[in-house]
Amino acid sequence: MRCRYCGYRIPEGKLYCENCGREVRIVPDYNPLDDMLTAEIKGEINGEADGYGRRQYASGNRNRRPMSDSERRRRKRELARKKARRRERRRNFLLLALSLLLIIAGVGAFAYMTSYIGAINKGNKALSRNDYTTAKESFNKALSKDNKRPEAYTGLSKVYQAQDNTDKAEQMFEQALKKQPQNVELYRACIEFYMRADLKDNIPTLLDEADSSVSGELSEYIVKKPTFSLNDSETYDDVQQLTLTAESGYKIYYTKNKKKPTTRSHKYKEPIQIEEGDTTIYAIAVNKQGVPSLPVKKSYTVELPIEDAPAVSPSTGQYNSAQEIVIKVPDGYEAYYTTDKSDPTTDSTKYTGPIEMPAGETLFKAVLVNAKGRVSGVTTRNYVLNSD
């Protein structure tokens, strides 16, 4: 026997090496890894769980013959091949899973691109780069999938607005709302279009014609009307001052020409003077966002007191010499007269100065007319001028 440490030949019966002094081991070294490796390989080959080899090792089978180096190498190669096959199967599984994921992603992407939201997003991207043809096609495609949601209408209105065709956008909303009078979000989209297009004056009429359930949901766009300080059910006998009021922060616009006001009409800053005659006032209140109220209309009548009848001289009677007929005309009035027994009007002869009394019998009638065309009572004189 040779010493396993220094190679010196040890005589029979010796228990230690005389050369290096190390102890001679008669029983070969036991390596537990050999048993574990053997059990692992056997388990892999027989399809048993890894735990089998460990249990077999734990059972204390220590009397088995140690593996040789060649057997150990062979079993390691078998285990390596087994692991390689497992890695191959795992790689194939991963490749299959990845392929399935790619297919699912492709199907999902296709479904998204052909969906309502996909069409809307495509339209918005086209709109952002001024590709109005693609944008219009995409929004119309979205409408064909769902004509109740507001995004497609909003997108189309932006396309029409960019093309300076707001009338087309308004017609689109009118037709859609006619078919869907309960669609609150569609009303909201129309209002937002009016806000963008500076057509806020159309909002109050839109909501006034809407169902109460819709207007209730959009109350933030409903502006209270202004109030008038004068009652329009009575006739006034003097010039009046009309005061208009609205909620705090609101502006007021009005007209006196019987036309409905807009935000480009007269802005109310001080009381409005109501002159003699008939005056119609329209007014709206406008909130901080520029949304107006419905217009309020009131008509007022002011009738100033008028002279009962003009003073005419000379008085009725017979005259033997020529006389001049004089009508007293107050400031702010004109006088008209007749000599043919008819009552005078503004179409009769206008008085401009003293009139020579005609010969014979004359029935002279005169009236006063103020600046508003109101006519006074008639003054009548019967003259007889003898020509002898």
DOMAR-233013 format. One record per residue (C-alpha): residue number from 1; x, y, z. Coordinates in steps of 0.05 Angstrom, whole numbers, plus 5000, padded with zeros to 4 digits. Each point is the difference from the previous one (the first is absolute). Layout:
BEGIN
<atom NUM <X Y Z>> ...
// end
This chain:
BEGIN
<atom 1 <5000 5000 5000>> <atom 2 <5024 5070 4984>> <atom 3 <4989 5061 5043>> <atom 4 <4944 5040 4971>> <atom 5 <5035 5065 5021>> <atom 6 <5074 4990 4980>> <atom 7 <4999 4936 4958>> <atom 8 <5049 4963 5045>> <atom 9 <4992 4924 5001>> <atom 10 <4973 4978 5068>> <atom 11 <5017 4930 5023>> <atom 12 <4943 4952 5017>> <atom 13 <4972 5009 5070>> <atom 14 <5025 5071 5008>> <atom 15 <4946 5051 5022>> <atom 16 <5040 5061 4982>> <atom 17 <5049 5025 4947>> <atom 18 <5071 4997 5022>> <atom 19 <5018 5055 4950>> <atom 20 <4948 5054 5016>> <atom 21 <4972 4972 5065>> <atom 22 <4928 5004 4978>> <atom 23 <4949 4948 5020>> <atom 24 <4982 4945 4952>> <atom 25 <4925 4997 4982>> <atom 26 <4977 4931 4984>> <atom 27 <4926 5020 4986>> <atom 28 <4994 5045 4939>> <atom 29 <4979 5072 5012>> <atom 30 <4925 5008 4998>> <atom 31 <4974 5058 4960>> <atom 32 <4925 5013 5013>> <atom 33 <4997 5040 4936>> <atom 34 <5010 4936 4961>> <atom 35 <4936 4971 5030>> <atom 36 <4961 5063 4989>> <atom 37 <5023 5006 4928>> <atom 38 <4983 4927 4988>> <atom 39 <4931 5008 5030>> <atom 40 <4987 5063 4959>> <atom 41 <5019 4966 4935>> <atom 42 <4959 4939 5017>> <atom 43 <4941 5043 5018>> <atom 44 <5005 5038 4935>> <atom 45 <5006 4936 4959>> <atom 46 <4943 4964 5036>> <atom 47 <4955 5063 5002>> <atom 48 <5002 5003 5076>> <atom 49 <4998 5063 5041>> <atom 50 <5066 5031 5022>> <atom 51 <4982 4984 5070>> <atom 52 <5005 4926 4987>> <atom 53 <5076 5001 4995>> <atom 54 <5005 5041 5062>> <atom 55 <4955 4952 5038>> <atom 56 <5040 4941 4974>> <atom 57 <5063 5033 5023>> <atom 58 <4969 5017 5067>> <atom 59 <4980 4927 5010>> <atom 60 <5073 4986 5015>> <atom 61 <5018 4957 4941>> <atom 62 <5074 5013 5014>> <atom 63 <5025 4931 4982>> <atom 64 <4993 5009 4926>> <atom 65 <5061 4996 4957>> <atom 66 <5031 5069 4985>> <atom 67 <4994 5023 4928>> <atom 68 <5060 4999 4956>> <atom 69 <5023 5063 4966>> <atom 70 <4976 4977 4932>> <atom 71 <4931 4982 5028>> <atom 72 <4996 5066 5035>> <atom 73 <5018 5037 4935>> <atom 74 <4948 4960 4962>> <atom 75 <4946 5015 5049>> <atom 76 <5018 5073 5000>> <atom 77 <4994 5001 4925>> <atom 78 <4932 4966 5004>> <atom 79 <4978 5052 5051>> <atom 80 <5026 5056 4956>> <atom 81 <4962 4972 4940>> <atom 82 <4938 4996 5042>> <atom 83 <5007 5072 5022>> <atom 84 <5013 5021 4929>> <atom 85 <4935 4965 4979>> <atom 86 <4963 5036 5056>> <atom 87 <5029 5067 4978>> <atom 88 <4980 4984 4928>> <atom 89 <4929 4984 5021>> <atom 90 <4998 5063 5043>> <atom 91 <5026 5042 4942>> <atom 92 <4949 4970 4953>> <atom 93 <4945 5014 5050>> <atom 94 <5023 5072 5007>> <atom 95 <5002 5009 4925>> <atom 96 <4930 4972 4994>> <atom 97 <4975 5046 5056>> <atom 98 <5034 5059 4967>> <atom 99 <4968 4983 4933>> <atom 100 <4932 4995 5033>> <atom 101 <5011 5067 5034>> <atom 102 <5019 5032 4934>> <atom 103 <4938 4971 4967>> <atom 104 <4957 5025 5057>> <atom 105 <5033 5069 4997>> <atom 106 <4990 5002 4925>> <atom 107 <4927 4981 5006>> <atom 108 <4992 5051 5056>> <atom 109 <5033 5055 4959>> <atom 110 <4956 4984 4941>> <atom 111 <4938 5000 5044>> <atom 112 <5022 5067 5030>> <atom 113 <5013 5032 4932>> <atom 114 <4931 4978 4976>> <atom 115 <4965 5020 5064>> <atom 116 <4964 5065 5016>> <atom 117 <5056 5026 5044>> <atom 118 <5052 4980 4949>> <atom 119 <4964 5039 4946>> <atom 120 <4993 5060 5046>> <atom 121 <5075 5000 5017>> <atom 122 <5018 4992 4927>> <atom 123 <4955 5058 4982>> <atom 124 <5029 5045 5054>> <atom 125 <5071 4985 4977>> <atom 126 <4982 5015 4928>> <atom 127 <4966 5064 5023>> <atom 128 <5062 5022 5038>> <atom 129 <5041 4996 4936>> <atom 130 <4946 5034 4959>> <atom 131 <4983 4937 4961>> <atom 132 <4926 5017 4997>> <atom 133 <4982 4945 4950>> <atom 134 <5026 4944 5044>> <atom 135 <4972 5033 5062>> <atom 136 <4930 5005 4969>> <atom 137 <5002 4928 4977>> <atom 138 <5022 4976 5069>> <atom 139 <4946 5039 5037>> <atom 140 <4946 4976 4952>> <atom 141 <5025 4929 5010>> <atom 142 <4993 5010 5075>> <atom 143 <4929 5026 4990>> <atom 144 <4982 4938 4961>> <atom 145 <5021 4958 5060>> <atom 146 <4966 5043 5054>> <atom 147 <4960 5063 4983>> <atom 148 <4980 5014 5072>> <atom 149 <5068 5017 5028>> <atom 150 <5023 5073 4993>> <atom 151 <5073 4993 4980>> <atom 152 <4988 4988 4926>> <atom 153 <4953 5060 4995>> <atom 154 <5051 5043 5036>> <atom 155 <5055 4977 4952>> <atom 156 <4958 5013 4938>> <atom 157 <4980 5069 5026>> <atom 158 <5075 5017 5008>> <atom 159 <5012 4978 4929>> <atom 160 <4944 5043 4973>> <atom 161 <5022 5058 5043>> <atom 162 <5072 4994 4974>> <atom 163 <4971 5002 4930>> <atom 164 <4960 5064 5016>> <atom 165 <4935 4962 4994>> <atom 166 <4966 5011 5067>> <atom 167 <4931 4997 4968>> <atom 168 <5014 4927 4981>> <atom 169 <5020 4984 5071>> <atom 170 <4938 5033 5028>> <atom 171 <4955 4962 4951>> <atom 172 <5034 4935 5021>> <atom 173 <4983 5013 5074>> <atom 174 <4929 5022 4983>> <atom 175 <4986 4936 4962>> <atom 176 <5032 4956 5054>> <atom 177 <4962 5034 5057>> <atom 178 <4935 4995 4962>> <atom 179 <5009 4924 5000>> <atom 180 <5028 4997 5071>> <atom 181 <4963 5054 5041>> <atom 182 <5019 4967 5066>> <atom 183 <5075 4994 4987>> <atom 184 <5030 5047 5052>> <atom 185 <5072 4988 4978>> <atom 186 <4983 5016 4928>> <atom 187 <4969 5066 5024>> <atom 188 <5063 5014 5039>> <atom 189 <5043 4987 4938>> <atom 190 <4957 5048 4960>> <atom 191 <5007 5054 5054>> <atom 192 <5075 4991 5001>> <atom 193 <5000 5008 4924>> <atom 194 <4961 5066 5008>> <atom 195 <5051 5023 5052>> <atom 196 <5059 4984 4954>> <atom 197 <4967 5032 4939>> <atom 198 <4980 5063 5038>> <atom 199 <4927 4985 4989>> <atom 200 <4981 5005 5073>> <atom 201 <4937 5039 4983>> <atom 202 <4971 4934 4974>> <atom 203 <5007 4964 5067>> <atom 204 <4938 5028 5036>> <atom 205 <4954 4984 4942>> <atom 206 <5029 4930 4996>> <atom 207 <4987 4985 5073>> <atom 208 <4933 5035 5001>> <atom 209 <4975 4952 4946>> <atom 210 <5030 4939 5035>> <atom 211 <4963 4953 5046>> <atom 212 <4999 5021 5073>> <atom 213 <5040 4938 5019>> <atom 214 <5056 5023 4953>> <atom 215 <5000 5073 5021>> <atom 216 <5001 4978 5073>> <atom 217 <5065 4962 4987>> <atom 218 <5030 5060 4965>> <atom 219 <4979 5053 5049>> <atom 220 <5070 5031 5002>> <atom 221 <4986 5027 4930>> <atom 222 <4933 5031 5018>> <atom 223 <5005 5074 5017>> <atom 224 <4945 5038 5037>> <atom 225 <4967 5056 4962>> <atom 226 <5010 5072 5020>> <atom 227 <4944 5036 5038>> <atom 228 <4966 5066 4981>> <atom 229 <4984 5055 5049>> <atom 230 <4938 5025 4962>> <atom 231 <4934 4966 4990>> <atom 232 <4981 4996 4927>> <atom 233 <4925 4992 5013>> <atom 234 <4987 5074 5012>> <atom 235 <5004 5065 4961>> <atom 236 <5046 5053 5027>> <atom 237 <4987 5075 4994>> <atom 238 <5073 5020 5007>> <atom 239 <5069 4979 4976>> <atom 240 <5024 4939 5040>> <atom 241 <5067 4971 5023>> <atom 242 <5005 4925 4990>> <atom 243 <5049 4961 5044>> <atom 244 <5024 4930 4981>> <atom 245 <5030 4952 5051>> <atom 246 <5032 4931 4996>> <atom 247 <5038 4952 5045>> <atom 248 <5067 5023 5027>> <atom 249 <5055 4996 4948>> <atom 250 <4952 4996 4942>> <atom 251 <5000 5051 4943>> <atom 252 <4937 5027 4967>> <atom 253 <4990 5017 4927>> <atom 254 <4937 5032 4970>> <atom 255 <4968 5030 4938>> <atom 256 <4947 5054 4989>> <atom 257 <4987 4983 4927>> <atom 258 <4956 4939 5010>> <atom 259 <5057 4953 4980>> <atom 260 <5023 4945 5046>> <atom 261 <5065 5017 5035>> <atom 262 <5067 4964 4997>> <atom 263 <5066 5012 5034>> <atom 264 <5014 5050 4945>> <atom 265 <4940 5044 5018>> <atom 266 <5000 5060 5048>> <atom 267 <5032 4983 5066>> <atom 268 <4958 5023 5059>> <atom 269 <5038 5050 5043>> <atom 270 <4947 5049 5026>> <atom 271 <4924 5007 5001>> <atom 272 <4966 5003 4933>> <atom 273 <4956 5060 4984>> <atom 274 <4931 4982 4975>> <atom 275 <4976 5058 4958>> <atom 276 <4930 5020 4979>> <atom 277 <4966 4950 4956>> <atom 278 <5008 4925 4995>> <atom 279 <5068 4968 5017>> <atom 280 <5018 4926 4998>> <atom 281 <5060 4976 5040>> <atom 282 <5033 4932 4991>> <atom 283 <5054 4980 5050>> <atom 284 <5044 4940 5016>> <atom 285 <5046 4982 5058>> <atom 286 <5068 4968 4985>> <atom 287 <5040 4959 5049>> <atom 288 <5075 5000 5009>> <atom 289 <5009 4945 4948>> <atom 290 <4964 5042 4949>> <atom 291 <4936 4958 5000>> <atom 292 <4938 5044 4993>> <atom 293 <4930 4993 5028>> <atom 294 <4937 4998 4960>> <atom 295 <4980 5071 4980>> <atom 296 <4948 5038 5039>> <atom 297 <4953 5046 4962>> <atom 298 <4959 5057 5030>> <atom 299 <4963 5056 4964>> <atom 300 <4985 5067 5033>> <atom 301 <4953 5057 4982>> <atom 302 <5011 5071 5022>> <atom 303 <4945 5051 4983>> <atom 304 <5017 5070 5023>> <atom 305 <4941 5046 5016>> <atom 306 <4979 5040 4938>> <atom 307 <4965 5066 4992>> <atom 308 <4925 4991 4999>> <atom 309 <4992 5043 4937>> <atom 310 <5036 5059 4969>> <atom 311 <4982 5072 5015>> <atom 312 <4973 5033 4936>> <atom 313 <4984 5074 4991>> <atom 314 <4958 5037 4983>> <atom 315 <4940 4966 5030>> <atom 316 <4938 4978 4962>> <atom 317 <4959 5057 4971>> <atom 318 <4983 5047 4943>> <atom 319 <5052 5048 4975>> <atom 320 <4994 5059 4952>> <atom 321 <5075 5010 4989>> <atom 322 <5056 4952 4983>> <atom 323 <5027 4962 5059>> <atom 324 <5060 4954 5012>> <atom 325 <4990 4932 5031>> <atom 326 <5055 4982 5050>> <atom 327 <5013 4932 5033>> <atom 328 <5042 4999 5063>> <atom 329 <5051 4943 4992>> <atom 330 <5036 4979 5065>> <atom 331 <5073 4977 4997>> <atom 332 <5007 4929 4975>> <atom 333 <4935 5002 4961>> <atom 334 <4977 5013 4929>> <atom 335 <4931 5023 4978>> <atom 336 <4957 4977 4942>> <atom 337 <4933 5029 4976>> <atom 338 <4943 4993 4951>> <atom 339 <4947 5046 4971>> <atom 340 <4957 4947 4966>> <atom 341 <4963 4977 5062>> <atom 342 <5044 4937 5008>> <atom 343 <5040 4985 5063>> <atom 344 <5074 5016 4989>> <atom 345 <5056 4947 5002>> <atom 346 <5073 5001 4986>> <atom 347 <4981 4994 4927>> <atom 348 <4962 5066 5003>> <atom 349 <5030 5069 4988>> <atom 350 <5057 5015 5048>> <atom 351 <4996 5066 5037>> <atom 352 <5061 5043 4987>> <atom 353 <4974 5069 5018>> <atom 354 <4938 5045 5003>> <atom 355 <4946 4983 4948>> <atom 356 <4957 5052 4964>> <atom 357 <4927 4988 5015>> <atom 358 <4962 4979 4937>> <atom 359 <4939 5041 4977>> <atom 360 <4933 4971 5015>> <atom 361 <4985 4945 5050>> <atom 362 <5058 4956 5022>> <atom 363 <5002 4941 5048>> <atom 364 <5072 5000 5026>> <atom 365 <5028 4940 5038>> <atom 366 <5070 4992 5030>> <atom 367 <5039 4948 5040>> <atom 368 <5068 4994 5033>> <atom 369 <5047 4941 4989>> <atom 370 <5059 4985 5045>> <atom 371 <5068 4971 4980>> <atom 372 <4974 4929 5008>> <atom 373 <4941 5012 4954>> <atom 374 <4948 5004 5054>> <atom 375 <4942 5045 4980>> <atom 376 <4965 5048 5047>> <atom 377 <4926 5016 5001>> <atom 378 <4969 5041 4944>> <atom 379 <4986 5074 5006>> <atom 380 <4943 5024 4956>> <atom 381 <4985 5072 4978>> <atom 382 <4942 5023 4956>> <atom 383 <5017 5065 4963>> <atom 384 <4956 5044 4957>> <atom 385 <5037 5055 4963>> <atom 386 <4955 5050 4965>> <atom 387 <5031 5023 4935>> <atom 388 <4959 5064 4994>> 
// end
